[in-house]
Amino acid sequence: MTRDAINKICAALPGAEWSEPFGPGHDVWKVGGKIFAAMGAVTEGVSVKTPDVETASMLIEAGVGSKAPYFHRSWVLLPFDAGQDELTYRIHRSYALIRASLTKKAQAALAPFDPDT
């Protein structure tokens, strides 16, 4: 996949907002002001949140991704060549995790979302 394809997946999510808080070329996607996906200016991949450190470790050990630089250990960096299904799945799961951490009021203001679609 490409950076543009990842950006399209993220942009389609309810309430998703794009910014470059770390400078030009750093694509960061947030929901409710919290990051759910990030791509560095030179990194060939997207960093996403996993439910826990164990899941991140499992993905790293399985060769699906690597430790996401500058993020907590529960984040992984997935290379663009990980495959469209895997990338879409992990972005949707990251979004759902971050969305669930928002206040009930903030969640209610967003359009419905089913991570399995």
KOLSELUM-912374 format. One record per residue: x, y, z of N, C-alpha, C, O in turn; residue in three letters. Coordinates in Angstrom, 2 decimals. Layout:
% KOLSELUM-912374
<pt n_x="X" n_y="Y" n_z="Z" ca_x="X" ca_y="Y" ca_z="Z" c_x="X" c_y="Y" c_z="Z" o_x="X" o_y="Y" o_z="Z" aa="ALA"/>
...
***
This chain:
% KOLSELUM-912374
<pt n_x="0.84" n_y="-1.18" n_z="0.00" ca_x="0.00" ca_y="0.00" ca_z="0.00" c_x="0.88" c_y="1.24" c_z="0.00" o_x="2.10" o_y="1.17" o_z="0.20" aa="MET"/>
<pt n_x="0.25" n_y="2.34" n_z="-0.22" ca_x="0.97" ca_y="3.62" ca_z="-0.25" c_x="0.50" c_y="4.51" c_z="0.89" o_x="-0.50" o_y="4.24" o_z="1.55" aa="THR"/>
<pt n_x="1.25" n_y="5.55" n_z="1.11" ca_x="0.88" ca_y="6.57" ca_z="2.11" c_x="-0.50" c_y="7.14" c_z="1.78" o_x="-1.33" o_y="7.31" o_z="2.68" aa="ARG"/>
<pt n_x="-0.76" n_y="7.42" n_z="0.52" ca_x="-2.06" ca_y="7.95" ca_z="0.12" c_x="-3.19" c_y="6.97" c_z="0.42" o_x="-4.26" o_y="7.39" o_z="0.86" aa="ASP"/>
<pt n_x="-2.96" n_y="5.69" n_z="0.19" ca_x="-3.98" ca_y="4.68" ca_z="0.48" c_x="-4.27" c_y="4.61" c_z="1.98" o_x="-5.42" o_y="4.49" o_z="2.39" aa="ALA"/>
<pt n_x="-3.22" n_y="4.68" n_z="2.79" ca_x="-3.40" ca_y="4.67" ca_z="4.25" c_x="-4.19" c_y="5.91" c_z="4.67" o_x="-5.11" o_y="5.81" o_z="5.49" aa="ILE"/>
<pt n_x="-3.85" n_y="7.06" n_z="4.10" ca_x="-4.56" ca_y="8.29" ca_z="4.44" c_x="-6.04" c_y="8.19" c_z="4.07" o_x="-6.89" o_y="8.72" o_z="4.79" aa="ASN"/>
<pt n_x="-6.36" n_y="7.52" n_z="2.97" ca_x="-7.76" ca_y="7.36" ca_z="2.57" c_x="-8.51" c_y="6.46" c_z="3.56" o_x="-9.67" o_y="6.73" o_z="3.88" aa="LYS"/>
<pt n_x="-7.86" n_y="5.40" n_z="4.02" ca_x="-8.49" ca_y="4.52" ca_z="5.02" c_x="-8.79" c_y="5.32" c_z="6.28" o_x="-9.90" o_y="5.24" o_z="6.83" aa="ILE"/>
<pt n_x="-7.82" n_y="6.07" n_z="6.74" ca_x="-7.99" ca_y="6.86" ca_z="7.97" c_x="-9.04" c_y="7.95" c_z="7.80" o_x="-9.86" o_y="8.16" o_z="8.69" aa="CYS"/>
<pt n_x="-9.02" n_y="8.63" n_z="6.67" ca_x="-9.96" ca_y="9.73" ca_z="6.43" c_x="-11.41" c_y="9.26" c_z="6.42" o_x="-12.31" o_y="10.04" o_z="6.73" aa="ALA"/>
<pt n_x="-11.65" n_y="8.01" n_z="6.08" ca_x="-13.01" ca_y="7.47" ca_z="6.00" c_x="-13.60" c_y="7.16" c_z="7.37" o_x="-14.80" o_y="6.87" o_z="7.47" aa="ALA"/>
<pt n_x="-12.81" n_y="7.20" n_z="8.42" ca_x="-13.29" ca_y="6.85" ca_z="9.75" c_x="-14.01" c_y="8.04" c_z="10.40" o_x="-13.55" o_y="9.17" o_z="10.27" aa="LEU"/>
<pt n_x="-15.14" n_y="7.80" n_z="11.08" ca_x="-15.94" ca_y="8.89" ca_z="11.67" c_x="-15.13" c_y="9.75" c_z="12.64" o_x="-14.54" o_y="9.25" o_z="13.60" aa="PRO"/>
<pt n_x="-15.12" n_y="11.05" n_z="12.37" ca_x="-14.44" ca_y="12.00" ca_z="13.26" c_x="-12.94" c_y="12.04" c_z="13.13" o_x="-12.27" o_y="12.73" o_z="13.90" aa="GLY"/>
<pt n_x="-12.38" n_y="11.30" n_z="12.17" ca_x="-10.93" ca_y="11.28" ca_z="12.00" c_x="-10.44" c_y="12.63" c_z="11.51" o_x="-11.03" o_y="13.24" o_z="10.62" aa="ALA"/>
<pt n_x="-9.34" n_y="13.10" n_z="12.11" ca_x="-8.76" ca_y="14.37" ca_z="11.73" c_x="-7.27" c_y="14.20" c_z="11.44" o_x="-6.56" o_y="13.54" o_z="12.19" aa="GLU"/>
<pt n_x="-6.81" n_y="14.80" n_z="10.36" ca_x="-5.41" ca_y="14.73" ca_z="9.95" c_x="-4.68" c_y="15.97" c_z="10.41" o_x="-5.24" o_y="17.07" o_z="10.43" aa="TRP"/>
<pt n_x="-3.42" n_y="15.80" n_z="10.79" ca_x="-2.58" ca_y="16.94" ca_z="11.13" c_x="-1.12" c_y="16.57" c_z="10.93" o_x="-0.78" o_y="15.41" o_z="10.69" aa="SER"/>
<pt n_x="-0.27" n_y="17.58" n_z="11.03" ca_x="1.19" ca_y="17.39" ca_z="10.93" c_x="1.85" c_y="18.01" c_z="12.16" o_x="2.66" o_y="18.93" o_z="12.02" aa="GLU"/>
<pt n_x="1.54" n_y="17.53" n_z="13.35" ca_x="2.07" ca_y="18.17" ca_z="14.56" c_x="3.58" c_y="18.03" c_z="14.74" o_x="4.19" o_y="18.78" o_z="15.50" aa="PRO"/>
<pt n_x="4.18" n_y="17.08" n_z="14.04" ca_x="5.62" ca_y="16.85" ca_z="14.17" c_x="6.39" c_y="17.41" c_z="12.98" o_x="7.57" o_y="17.12" o_z="12.81" aa="PHE"/>
<pt n_x="5.72" n_y="18.20" n_z="12.15" ca_x="6.36" ca_y="18.83" ca_z="11.01" c_x="5.85" c_y="18.28" c_z="9.68" o_x="5.13" o_y="17.29" o_z="9.64" aa="GLY"/>
<pt n_x="6.25" n_y="18.95" n_z="8.60" ca_x="5.80" ca_y="18.54" ca_z="7.26" c_x="6.19" c_y="17.09" c_z="6.95" o_x="7.30" o_y="16.65" o_z="7.25" aa="PRO"/>
<pt n_x="5.26" n_y="16.37" n_z="6.34" ca_x="5.53" ca_y="15.00" ca_z="5.93" c_x="5.20" c_y="13.96" c_z="6.99" o_x="5.27" o_y="12.76" o_z="6.72" aa="GLY"/>
<pt n_x="4.85" n_y="14.40" n_z="8.18" ca_x="4.46" ca_y="13.49" ca_z="9.26" c_x="2.94" c_y="13.47" c_z="9.32" o_x="2.32" o_y="14.39" o_z="9.88" aa="HIS"/>
<pt n_x="2.33" n_y="12.45" n_z="8.76" ca_x="0.88" ca_y="12.33" ca_z="8.75" c_x="0.40" c_y="11.70" c_z="10.04" o_x="0.75" o_y="10.56" o_z="10.36" aa="ASP"/>
<pt n_x="-0.40" n_y="12.44" n_z="10.80" ca_x="-0.93" ca_y="11.95" ca_z="12.07" c_x="-2.45" c_y="12.02" c_z="12.01" o_x="-3.03" o_y="13.04" o_z="11.64" aa="VAL"/>
<pt n_x="-3.08" n_y="10.91" n_z="12.37" ca_x="-4.54" ca_y="10.81" ca_z="12.38" c_x="-5.03" c_y="10.69" c_z="13.81" o_x="-4.52" o_y="9.88" o_z="14.59" aa="TRP"/>
<pt n_x="-6.03" n_y="11.52" n_z="14.15" ca_x="-6.57" ca_y="11.54" ca_z="15.51" c_x="-8.09" c_y="11.42" c_z="15.47" o_x="-8.74" o_y="11.75" o_z="14.48" aa="LYS"/>
<pt n_x="-8.63" n_y="10.93" n_z="16.57" ca_x="-10.07" ca_y="10.98" ca_z="16.82" c_x="-10.22" c_y="11.53" c_z="18.23" o_x="-9.59" o_y="11.03" o_z="19.17" aa="VAL"/>
<pt n_x="-11.05" n_y="12.55" n_z="18.38" ca_x="-11.21" ca_y="13.17" ca_z="19.70" c_x="-9.93" c_y="13.75" c_z="20.25" o_x="-9.76" o_y="13.84" o_z="21.46" aa="GLY"/>
<pt n_x="-9.01" n_y="14.14" n_z="19.37" ca_x="-7.74" ca_y="14.72" ca_z="19.80" c_x="-6.67" c_y="13.72" c_z="20.18" o_x="-5.60" o_y="14.10" o_z="20.64" aa="GLY"/>
<pt n_x="-6.96" n_y="12.41" n_z="20.02" ca_x="-6.00" ca_y="11.36" ca_z="20.38" c_x="-5.54" c_y="10.61" c_z="19.13" o_x="-6.35" o_y="10.27" o_z="18.26" aa="LYS"/>
<pt n_x="-4.25" n_y="10.35" n_z="19.05" ca_x="-3.66" ca_y="9.69" ca_z="17.89" c_x="-4.09" c_y="8.22" c_z="17.80" o_x="-4.06" o_y="7.49" o_z="18.79" aa="ILE"/>
<pt n_x="-4.49" n_y="7.81" n_z="16.57" ca_x="-4.74" ca_y="6.38" ca_z="16.34" c_x="-3.87" c_y="5.83" c_z="15.22" o_x="-3.74" o_y="4.61" o_z="15.08" aa="PHE"/>
<pt n_x="-3.27" n_y="6.70" n_z="14.41" ca_x="-2.35" ca_y="6.26" ca_z="13.35" c_x="-1.37" c_y="7.38" c_z="13.05" o_x="-1.72" o_y="8.56" o_z="13.09" aa="ALA"/>
<pt n_x="-0.12" n_y="6.99" n_z="12.75" ca_x="0.90" ca_y="7.99" ca_z="12.43" c_x="1.90" c_y="7.43" c_z="11.44" o_x="2.28" o_y="6.26" o_z="11.50" aa="ALA"/>
<pt n_x="2.30" n_y="8.30" n_z="10.51" ca_x="3.32" ca_y="7.94" ca_z="9.53" c_x="4.40" c_y="9.01" c_z="9.55" o_x="4.11" o_y="10.19" o_z="9.37" aa="MET"/>
<pt n_x="5.63" n_y="8.59" n_z="9.75" ca_x="6.75" ca_y="9.52" ca_z="9.75" c_x="7.09" c_y="9.98" c_z="8.35" o_x="6.64" o_y="9.39" o_z="7.36" aa="GLY"/>
<pt n_x="7.88" n_y="11.02" n_z="8.27" ca_x="8.25" ca_y="11.60" ca_z="6.97" c_x="9.07" c_y="10.63" c_z="6.12" o_x="8.94" o_y="10.64" o_z="4.90" aa="ALA"/>
<pt n_x="9.90" n_y="9.81" n_z="6.74" ca_x="10.75" ca_y="8.90" ca_z="5.97" c_x="10.46" c_y="7.43" c_z="6.24" o_x="10.99" o_y="6.57" o_z="5.53" aa="VAL"/>
<pt n_x="9.65" n_y="7.13" n_z="7.23" ca_x="9.34" ca_y="5.74" ca_z="7.57" c_x="8.36" c_y="5.16" c_z="6.56" o_x="7.37" o_y="5.79" o_z="6.22" aa="THR"/>
<pt n_x="8.64" n_y="3.96" n_z="6.09" ca_x="7.79" ca_y="3.29" ca_z="5.11" c_x="6.77" c_y="2.40" c_z="5.81" o_x="6.77" o_y="1.19" o_z="5.64" aa="GLU"/>
<pt n_x="5.90" n_y="3.03" n_z="6.60" ca_x="4.89" ca_y="2.27" ca_z="7.31" c_x="4.02" c_y="3.17" c_z="8.15" o_x="4.20" o_y="4.39" o_z="8.18" aa="GLY"/>
<pt n_x="3.08" n_y="2.55" n_z="8.84" ca_x="2.15" ca_y="3.28" ca_z="9.69" c_x="2.19" c_y="2.69" c_z="11.10" o_x="2.17" o_y="1.47" o_z="11.27" aa="VAL"/>
<pt n_x="2.24" n_y="3.57" n_z="12.10" ca_x="2.23" ca_y="3.15" ca_z="13.49" c_x="0.79" c_y="3.14" c_z="13.99" o_x="0.04" o_y="4.09" o_z="13.77" aa="SER"/>
<pt n_x="0.41" n_y="2.05" n_z="14.66" ca_x="-0.95" ca_y="1.90" ca_z="15.18" c_x="-0.90" c_y="1.35" c_z="16.59" o_x="0.07" o_y="0.71" o_z="17.00" aa="VAL"/>
<pt n_x="-1.97" n_y="1.61" n_z="17.34" ca_x="-2.12" ca_y="1.14" ca_z="18.71" c_x="-2.67" c_y="-0.28" c_z="18.71" o_x="-3.54" o_y="-0.62" o_z="17.90" aa="LYS"/>
<pt n_x="-2.16" n_y="-1.10" n_z="19.61" ca_x="-2.71" ca_y="-2.43" ca_z="19.82" c_x="-3.33" c_y="-2.45" c_z="21.23" o_x="-3.07" o_y="-1.54" o_z="22.02" aa="THR"/>
<pt n_x="-4.14" n_y="-3.45" n_z="21.54" ca_x="-4.79" ca_y="-3.47" ca_z="22.86" c_x="-3.83" c_y="-3.49" c_z="24.05" o_x="-4.15" o_y="-2.97" o_z="25.12" aa="PRO"/>
<pt n_x="-2.65" n_y="-4.09" n_z="23.85" ca_x="-1.72" ca_y="-4.21" ca_z="24.97" c_x="-0.32" c_y="-4.54" c_z="24.47" o_x="-0.11" o_y="-4.80" o_z="23.28" aa="ASP"/>
<pt n_x="0.63" n_y="-4.52" n_z="25.39" ca_x="2.03" ca_y="-4.80" ca_z="25.07" c_x="2.18" c_y="-6.23" c_z="24.53" o_x="2.99" o_y="-6.47" o_z="23.64" aa="VAL"/>
<pt n_x="1.42" n_y="-7.17" n_z="25.08" ca_x="1.51" ca_y="-8.56" ca_z="24.65" c_x="1.11" c_y="-8.72" c_z="23.17" o_x="1.76" o_y="-9.47" o_z="22.43" aa="GLU"/>
<pt n_x="0.06" n_y="-8.03" n_z="22.76" ca_x="-0.36" ca_y="-8.11" ca_z="21.36" c_x="0.70" c_y="-7.50" c_z="20.46" o_x="1.02" o_y="-8.05" o_z="19.40" aa="THR"/>
<pt n_x="1.24" n_y="-6.38" n_z="20.87" ca_x="2.31" ca_y="-5.74" ca_z="20.09" c_x="3.51" c_y="-6.67" c_z="19.98" o_x="4.07" o_y="-6.83" o_z="18.89" aa="ALA"/>
<pt n_x="3.90" n_y="-7.29" n_z="21.08" ca_x="5.03" ca_y="-8.22" ca_z="21.07" c_x="4.77" c_y="-9.41" c_z="20.14" o_x="5.66" o_y="-9.84" o_z="19.42" aa="SER"/>
<pt n_x="3.55" n_y="-9.92" n_z="20.18" ca_x="3.19" ca_y="-11.05" ca_z="19.32" c_x="3.30" c_y="-10.67" c_z="17.84" o_x="3.80" o_y="-11.45" o_z="17.03" aa="MET"/>
<pt n_x="2.82" n_y="-9.47" n_z="17.49" ca_x="2.91" ca_y="-9.01" ca_z="16.10" c_x="4.36" c_y="-8.82" c_z="15.67" o_x="4.73" o_y="-9.12" o_z="14.53" aa="LEU"/>
<pt n_x="5.18" n_y="-8.32" n_z="16.58" ca_x="6.60" ca_y="-8.11" ca_z="16.28" c_x="7.30" c_y="-9.46" c_z="16.11" o_x="8.06" o_y="-9.65" o_z="15.16" aa="ILE"/>
<pt n_x="7.04" n_y="-10.38" n_z="17.03" ca_x="7.66" ca_y="-11.72" ca_z="16.95" c_x="7.21" c_y="-12.48" c_z="15.71" o_x="7.99" o_y="-13.25" o_z="15.14" aa="GLU"/>
<pt n_x="5.97" n_y="-12.26" n_z="15.28" ca_x="5.45" ca_y="-12.93" ca_z="14.08" c_x="5.95" c_y="-12.28" c_z="12.79" o_x="5.72" o_y="-12.80" o_z="11.70" aa="ALA"/>
<pt n_x="6.65" n_y="-11.15" n_z="12.92" ca_x="7.18" ca_y="-10.48" ca_z="11.75" c_x="6.18" c_y="-9.61" c_z="11.02" o_x="6.45" o_y="-9.15" o_z="9.91" aa="GLY"/>
<pt n_x="5.04" n_y="-9.36" n_z="11.64" ca_x="4.01" ca_y="-8.53" ca_z="11.01" c_x="4.42" c_y="-7.06" c_z="11.05" o_x="4.16" o_y="-6.30" o_z="10.12" aa="VAL"/>
<pt n_x="5.07" n_y="-6.67" n_z="12.15" ca_x="5.48" ca_y="-5.28" ca_z="12.32" c_x="6.72" c_y="-5.20" c_z="13.18" o_x="7.35" o_y="-6.21" o_z="13.50" aa="GLY"/>
<pt n_x="7.07" n_y="-3.98" n_z="13.56" ca_x="8.22" ca_y="-3.75" ca_z="14.42" c_x="7.83" c_y="-2.72" c_z="15.48" o_x="6.75" o_y="-2.14" o_z="15.41" aa="SER"/>
<pt n_x="8.71" n_y="-2.50" n_z="16.45" ca_x="8.44" ca_y="-1.52" ca_z="17.50" c_x="8.26" c_y="-0.15" c_z="16.84" o_x="9.09" o_y="0.28" o_z="16.04" aa="LYS"/>
<pt n_x="7.18" n_y="0.51" n_z="17.19" ca_x="6.92" ca_y="1.85" ca_z="16.65" c_x="7.82" c_y="2.86" c_z="17.34" o_x="7.76" o_y="3.01" o_z="18.56" aa="ALA"/>
<pt n_x="8.67" n_y="3.55" n_z="16.58" ca_x="9.56" ca_y="4.53" ca_z="17.21" c_x="8.76" c_y="5.66" c_z="17.85" o_x="7.76" o_y="6.12" o_z="17.29" aa="PRO"/>
<pt n_x="9.21" n_y="6.11" n_z="19.01" ca_x="8.64" ca_y="7.24" ca_z="19.74" c_x="7.30" c_y="6.97" c_z="20.40" o_x="6.73" o_y="7.87" o_z="21.02" aa="TYR"/>
<pt n_x="6.77" n_y="5.75" n_z="20.28" ca_x="5.49" ca_y="5.42" ca_z="20.89" c_x="5.67" c_y="4.40" c_z="22.00" o_x="6.72" o_y="3.77" o_z="22.12" aa="PHE"/>
<pt n_x="4.64" n_y="4.25" n_z="22.81" ca_x="4.60" ca_y="3.26" ca_z="23.89" c_x="4.77" c_y="1.86" c_z="23.29" o_x="4.56" o_y="1.67" o_z="22.09" aa="HIS"/>
<pt n_x="5.14" n_y="0.90" n_z="24.10" ca_x="5.37" ca_y="-0.47" ca_z="23.64" c_x="4.12" c_y="-1.17" c_z="23.12" o_x="4.22" o_y="-2.24" o_z="22.52" aa="ARG"/>
<pt n_x="2.95" n_y="-0.59" n_z="23.34" ca_x="1.72" ca_y="-1.19" ca_z="22.83" c_x="1.43" c_y="-0.74" c_z="21.39" o_x="0.40" o_y="-1.11" o_z="20.83" aa="SER"/>
<pt n_x="2.32" n_y="0.03" n_z="20.82" ca_x="2.18" ca_y="0.47" ca_z="19.44" c_x="3.13" c_y="-0.34" c_z="18.55" o_x="4.21" o_y="-0.73" o_z="18.99" aa="TRP"/>
<pt n_x="2.72" n_y="-0.58" n_z="17.31" ca_x="3.58" ca_y="-1.27" ca_z="16.34" c_x="3.65" c_y="-0.45" c_z="15.05" o_x="2.73" o_y="0.29" o_z="14.71" aa="VAL"/>
<pt n_x="4.75" n_y="-0.62" n_z="14.36" ca_x="4.94" ca_y="-0.02" ca_z="13.05" c_x="4.72" c_y="-1.11" c_z="12.01" o_x="5.47" o_y="-2.09" o_z="11.96" aa="LEU"/>
<pt n_x="3.70" n_y="-0.94" n_z="11.19" ca_x="3.40" ca_y="-1.90" ca_z="10.13" c_x="3.95" c_y="-1.37" c_z="8.82" o_x="3.64" o_y="-0.24" o_z="8.45" aa="LEU"/>
<pt n_x="4.74" n_y="-2.16" n_z="8.11" ca_x="5.28" ca_y="-1.69" ca_z="6.83" c_x="4.17" c_y="-1.60" c_z="5.79" o_x="3.17" o_y="-2.32" o_z="5.86" aa="PRO"/>
<pt n_x="4.34" n_y="-0.70" n_z="4.82" ca_x="3.34" ca_y="-0.53" ca_z="3.77" c_x="3.09" c_y="-1.82" c_z="3.00" o_x="2.01" o_y="-2.00" o_z="2.45" aa="PHE"/>
<pt n_x="4.07" n_y="-2.72" n_z="2.96" ca_x="3.89" ca_y="-3.97" ca_z="2.21" c_x="3.27" c_y="-5.09" c_z="3.06" o_x="3.30" o_y="-6.26" o_z="2.67" aa="ASP"/>
<pt n_x="2.71" n_y="-4.73" n_z="4.23" ca_x="2.07" ca_y="-5.73" ca_z="5.09" c_x="0.80" c_y="-6.29" c_z="4.46" o_x="0.30" o_y="-7.32" o_z="4.91" aa="ALA"/>
<pt n_x="0.28" n_y="-5.64" n_z="3.46" ca_x="-0.94" ca_y="-6.10" ca_z="2.79" c_x="-2.13" c_y="-5.25" c_z="3.19" o_x="-2.25" o_y="-4.82" o_z="4.34" aa="GLY"/>
<pt n_x="-3.00" n_y="-5.00" n_z="2.23" ca_x="-4.14" ca_y="-4.12" ca_z="2.44" c_x="-5.06" c_y="-4.61" c_z="3.56" o_x="-5.49" o_y="-3.83" o_z="4.41" aa="GLN"/>
<pt n_x="-5.37" n_y="-5.90" n_z="3.57" ca_x="-6.28" ca_y="-6.43" ca_z="4.60" c_x="-5.70" c_y="-6.25" c_z="6.00" o_x="-6.41" o_y="-5.83" o_z="6.91" aa="ASP"/>
<pt n_x="-4.43" n_y="-6.58" n_z="6.17" ca_x="-3.78" ca_y="-6.46" ca_z="7.48" c_x="-3.73" c_y="-5.00" c_z="7.92" o_x="-4.06" o_y="-4.68" o_z="9.06" aa="GLU"/>
<pt n_x="-3.32" n_y="-4.12" n_z="7.02" ca_x="-3.23" ca_y="-2.70" ca_z="7.37" c_x="-4.60" c_y="-2.12" c_z="7.71" o_x="-4.74" o_y="-1.40" o_z="8.70" aa="LEU"/>
<pt n_x="-5.60" n_y="-2.42" n_z="6.90" ca_x="-6.95" ca_y="-1.92" ca_z="7.16" c_x="-7.46" c_y="-2.42" c_z="8.49" o_x="-8.01" o_y="-1.66" o_z="9.28" aa="THR"/>
<pt n_x="-7.27" n_y="-3.71" n_z="8.75" ca_x="-7.71" ca_y="-4.32" ca_z="10.01" c_x="-7.04" c_y="-3.63" c_z="11.20" o_x="-7.72" o_y="-3.26" o_z="12.16" aa="TYR"/>
<pt n_x="-5.74" n_y="-3.47" n_z="11.16" ca_x="-5.00" ca_y="-2.88" ca_z="12.29" c_x="-5.34" c_y="-1.41" c_z="12.48" o_x="-5.41" o_y="-0.94" o_z="13.62" aa="ARG"/>
<pt n_x="-5.54" n_y="-0.66" n_z="11.40" ca_x="-5.93" ca_y="0.75" ca_z="11.52" c_x="-7.32" c_y="0.84" c_z="12.15" o_x="-7.54" o_y="1.66" o_z="13.05" aa="ILE"/>
<pt n_x="-8.25" n_y="0.01" n_z="11.69" ca_x="-9.61" ca_y="0.02" ca_z="12.26" c_x="-9.58" c_y="-0.35" c_z="13.74" o_x="-10.30" o_y="0.26" o_z="14.54" aa="HIS"/>
<pt n_x="-8.78" n_y="-1.33" n_z="14.11" ca_x="-8.69" ca_y="-1.74" ca_z="15.51" c_x="-8.07" c_y="-0.62" c_z="16.37" o_x="-8.53" o_y="-0.36" o_z="17.48" aa="ARG"/>
<pt n_x="-7.04" n_y="0.02" n_z="15.85" ca_x="-6.41" ca_y="1.13" ca_z="16.57" c_x="-7.41" c_y="2.26" c_z="16.78" o_x="-7.53" o_y="2.80" o_z="17.88" aa="SER"/>
<pt n_x="-8.12" n_y="2.60" n_z="15.72" ca_x="-9.16" ca_y="3.64" ca_z="15.80" c_x="-10.20" c_y="3.27" c_z="16.86" o_x="-10.56" o_y="4.10" o_z="17.69" aa="TYR"/>
<pt n_x="-10.68" n_y="2.03" n_z="16.84" ca_x="-11.71" ca_y="1.58" ca_z="17.78" c_x="-11.20" c_y="1.66" c_z="19.23" o_x="-11.95" o_y="2.05" o_z="20.13" aa="ALA"/>
<pt n_x="-9.94" n_y="1.30" n_z="19.46" ca_x="-9.36" ca_y="1.39" ca_z="20.80" c_x="-9.31" c_y="2.83" c_z="21.30" o_x="-9.69" o_y="3.12" o_z="22.44" aa="LEU"/>
<pt n_x="-8.84" n_y="3.71" n_z="20.45" ca_x="-8.73" ca_y="5.12" ca_z="20.84" c_x="-10.11" c_y="5.72" c_z="21.01" o_x="-10.36" o_y="6.47" o_z="21.96" aa="ILE"/>
<pt n_x="-11.01" n_y="5.41" n_z="20.10" ca_x="-12.38" ca_y="5.92" ca_z="20.19" c_x="-13.03" c_y="5.47" c_z="21.51" o_x="-13.72" o_y="6.27" o_z="22.16" aa="ARG"/>
<pt n_x="-12.83" n_y="4.23" n_z="21.89" ca_x="-13.41" ca_y="3.71" ca_z="23.13" c_x="-12.84" c_y="4.39" c_z="24.37" o_x="-13.47" o_y="4.36" o_z="25.43" aa="ALA"/>
<pt n_x="-11.67" n_y="5.01" n_z="24.25" ca_x="-11.07" ca_y="5.69" ca_z="25.40" c_x="-11.59" c_y="7.12" c_z="25.57" o_x="-11.30" o_y="7.78" o_z="26.57" aa="SER"/>
<pt n_x="-12.37" n_y="7.59" n_z="24.61" ca_x="-12.94" ca_y="8.94" ca_z="24.69" c_x="-14.10" c_y="8.95" c_z="25.69" o_x="-14.63" o_y="7.90" o_z="26.05" aa="LEU"/>
<pt n_x="-14.46" n_y="10.14" n_z="26.13" ca_x="-15.61" ca_y="10.26" ca_z="27.02" c_x="-16.87" c_y="9.77" c_z="26.30" o_x="-16.92" o_y="9.76" o_z="25.07" aa="THR"/>
<pt n_x="-17.86" n_y="9.38" n_z="27.06" ca_x="-19.12" ca_y="8.92" ca_z="26.46" c_x="-19.75" c_y="10.02" c_z="25.61" o_x="-20.33" o_y="9.74" o_z="24.56" aa="LYS"/>
<pt n_x="-19.63" n_y="11.26" n_z="26.05" ca_x="-20.18" ca_y="12.39" ca_z="25.30" c_x="-19.46" c_y="12.53" c_z="23.94" o_x="-20.11" o_y="12.74" o_z="22.92" aa="LYS"/>
<pt n_x="-18.13" n_y="12.41" n_z="23.95" ca_x="-17.36" ca_y="12.52" ca_z="22.71" c_x="-17.68" c_y="11.36" c_z="21.78" o_x="-17.79" o_y="11.54" o_z="20.56" aa="ALA"/>
<pt n_x="-17.83" n_y="10.16" n_z="22.34" ca_x="-18.18" ca_y="9.00" ca_z="21.52" c_x="-19.56" c_y="9.16" c_z="20.89" o_x="-19.76" o_y="8.81" o_z="19.73" aa="GLN"/>
<pt n_x="-20.51" n_y="9.69" n_z="21.66" ca_x="-21.88" ca_y="9.86" ca_z="21.18" c_x="-21.95" c_y="10.87" c_z="20.03" o_x="-22.86" o_y="10.80" o_z="19.21" aa="ALA"/>
<pt n_x="-21.00" n_y="11.80" n_z="19.98" ca_x="-20.99" ca_y="12.81" ca_z="18.94" c_x="-20.48" c_y="12.28" c_z="17.60" o_x="-20.61" o_y="12.95" o_z="16.57" aa="ALA"/>
<pt n_x="-19.91" n_y="11.08" n_z="17.61" ca_x="-19.36" ca_y="10.49" ca_z="16.39" c_x="-20.38" c_y="9.57" c_z="15.72" o_x="-21.24" o_y="8.98" o_z="16.39" aa="LEU"/>
<pt n_x="-20.29" n_y="9.47" n_z="14.42" ca_x="-21.14" ca_y="8.53" ca_z="13.68" c_x="-20.80" c_y="7.12" c_z="14.12" o_x="-19.67" o_y="6.86" o_z="14.54" aa="ALA"/>
<pt n_x="-21.76" n_y="6.19" n_z="14.01" ca_x="-21.49" ca_y="4.79" ca_z="14.40" c_x="-20.33" c_y="4.22" c_z="13.60" o_x="-20.05" o_y="4.64" o_z="12.48" aa="PRO"/>
<pt n_x="-19.66" n_y="3.25" n_z="14.22" ca_x="-18.52" ca_y="2.59" ca_z="13.56" c_x="-18.47" c_y="1.13" c_z="13.97" o_x="-18.56" o_y="0.80" o_z="15.15" aa="PHE"/>
<pt n_x="-18.34" n_y="0.27" n_z="12.98" ca_x="-18.16" ca_y="-1.16" ca_z="13.22" c_x="-16.78" c_y="-1.52" c_z="12.70" o_x="-16.56" o_y="-1.49" o_z="11.49" aa="ASP"/>
<pt n_x="-15.83" n_y="-1.87" n_z="13.58" ca_x="-14.47" ca_y="-2.16" ca_z="13.13" c_x="-14.36" c_y="-3.37" c_z="12.22" o_x="-13.32" o_y="-3.57" o_z="11.59" aa="PRO"/>
<pt n_x="-15.39" n_y="-4.17" n_z="12.13" ca_x="-15.35" ca_y="-5.36" ca_z="11.28" c_x="-15.80" c_y="-5.10" c_z="9.85" o_x="-15.88" o_y="-6.02" o_z="9.04" aa="ASP"/>
<pt n_x="-16.09" n_y="-3.83" n_z="9.54" ca_x="-16.50" ca_y="-3.51" ca_z="8.16" c_x="-15.42" c_y="-2.81" c_z="7.40" o_x="-15.60" o_y="-2.47" o_z="6.23" aa="THR"/>
***
